[in-house]
Amino acid sequence: MMHISWKKLAIALAILPFVVVLAAWIGFFNVGASSGHWKITEWFLHFAMRSAVRT
């Protein structure tokens, strides 16, 4: 049985936001969203949209 330690889980969770931002930056996500988002979500969607258009 596979056992994941707390340390490995913490490292993976610490790296995850950077991977998501990198994927948005290279235009990996389809950002077809409307209005009504939190400020951080709106910023992220706008960032991903600009990156997708640029690539």
C-alpha positions in Angstrom: 0.0 0.0 0.0 1.3 3.4 -0.9 1.8 5.9 2.0 2.3 9.6 1.4 4.0 11.4 4.2 2.8 14.7 5.6 6.1 16.3 4.5 5.6 15.2 0.8 2.0 16.4 0.9 3.0 19.8 2.3 5.7 20.2 -0.4 3.2 19.3 -3.1 0.6 21.7 -1.8 3.3 24.5 -1.6 4.3 23.9 -5.3 0.8 23.6 -6.6 0.0 27.4 -6.9 3.2 28.0 -8.9 2.3 25.2 -11.3 -1.2 26.7 -11.7 0.2 30.2 -12.4 2.7 28.8 -14.8 0.0 26.9 -16.7 -2.1 30.1 -16.9 1.0 32.1 -18.0 1.7 29.8 -20.9 -1.9 29.9 -22.0 -2.9 26.3 -21.0 -6.3 27.2 -19.7 -9.4 28.2 -21.7 -10.6 31.4 -19.9 -14.1 31.9 -21.1 -15.6 33.4 -18.0 -18.2 36.1 -17.2 -18.4 38.6 -14.4 -19.2 38.3 -10.7 -15.9 37.0 -9.4 -13.8 37.7 -6.3 -11.0 40.2 -6.9 -8.3 37.5 -6.8 -10.3 35.3 -9.2 -10.9 38.2 -11.5 -7.1 39.0 -11.5 -6.2 35.4 -12.2 -8.7 35.1 -15.1 -7.5 38.3 -16.6 -3.9 37.2 -16.3 -4.7 33.9 -17.9 -6.7 35.5 -20.7 -3.9 37.9 -21.6 -1.4 35.1 -21.6 -3.6 32.9 -23.8 -4.0 35.7 -26.3 -0.3 36.4 -26.3 0.6 32.8 -27.2 
